[in-house]
């Protein structure tokens, strides 16, 4: 028993539909989740950065208010800069990751849409031909 061309087209269409669904489920959705997690982490990190800067600024103001030695104030300022520099590195790492993954995510979304559209078209055409053949045969 051989397949007719439209039956083969319908089968290929169903395979493309399954492929697009699998790509969505196993690659695109996890990628989106990872990006969302990194954005949430970035937001928390930004909040922590503001709080740490405020703590260090308060420390410096208090040292100045009690007329602490200049070397203690310089040490506090250096500690503040050292703490904030760690955040700058982390900020750059997150932005680099986002820039790297943005193009991949866009491409995969277009691929999923294309596979889904082509699969639907082939499956629908195959089903229509099957119904037409059933009426005539």
N, C-alpha and C positions, 0 to 999 in steps of 0.2 A: 504494500500500500504506500504509494508515494504522495507527497504533499503537493498541492497546487500552489502556484506562485503567491496568491493572496493569503493562503493558509500559512505559508512560510513567513510572509510579511507580518501577519498577525502574531506569530510566535516570536519573531524578532522584536516586534513592538512591545510585547509583554516582557521580554528579557530586558529591553532598554528601560521600561518603567521600573522593573525591579532593581536594575543597576542604579538608576537615578535616586531611588529611595534608599538604597544601601549607601550611596555616597553621602546623601544627606544625613543619614543616621550615624554612620560610623566615622565620618571625617568632618563634615561641615558643622554639625551641631557641637561635637566636642571642641572644635576650634573656636566657635563662638563662645562657648562656656569658658574656655581658658582666657580668651580676651576679656570677657566680663569680669572674671576673677582678678585678672591683672589690673583692670580699671578700678575695681573696688579696693584692691591693695594700694594702688596709687593714691586713691582718695584718702584712705586711712593714713598713709605715709605723709601726705601733704598736711593733714591735720596735726600729726605728730611733729612735723617740722616746725609748724607755727608755734606749737606749745613749747617745744624745746628752745626755740629762739626767745620766746617770752620769758622762760625760766632763766636763761642765761642773761638776758637784758636786765631782769629784776636783780639778779645777783650782782651785776656790774653797778647798777644804780645804788644798791645797798652798800657795796664796798666804797663807792664814792661818797655816800652820805655819812659814813662813819670815818671818813678820812683815812681809808686804808692806804698802805704804801703803794706806790705806783707800780712796783713789780707784781703785786697781787692783782691789781686791776688788769695789767697787761696779760697776766696768766689766765685770768677769767675770760678776757677777750679772745685769747688764743684757743682756749677750750671751746668757746662758742663757735669759732671758725672751723675748728676740727670737727665738731659735731655736725655742723651744717654742710661741710664738704662731703661727708658720707651720704647725705641725702641727695646731693647733686649727682653723684655717681649713680645712685639707684634710679633717680629720675631719668637720666640718660639711658640706662639699660631698659627701662620700661618703654620709653619712646622709640628706641631702636627696634624693640620687639614688635611694637604696634605697626611701625612703618614696614617692617619685613613681612608681616602676616596680612596686611591690608590687601595687597595685590593678589595673594593666593586665595584669600576669601572671596574676593570679587570674581576671579576666574572660576572658582568652583561653583559659585552661585549661578553663573551663566552656563556652565557645563551641565549642572543639574536641570536647569530650565530647558536647555536644548534637548537633553536626553528625554526628559519628561514629555516635551512637545512632540518630538519625533516618535517616541514610543506610543503615545496616545493616538497620533495620526495613523501610524501603521496598524495598530490594534483595531482602531475604528474602521479603517478601510477594509481590513481583512474580515471583520465581522459583517460589514455591509455586503461584501462580495459573497460571503457564505449565505447570508439571508437571500440575496438575489439568486444565487445558484439553487437554493432550496425551493424557491418559488417556481423556477423554470424546470427543475429536474424532478 
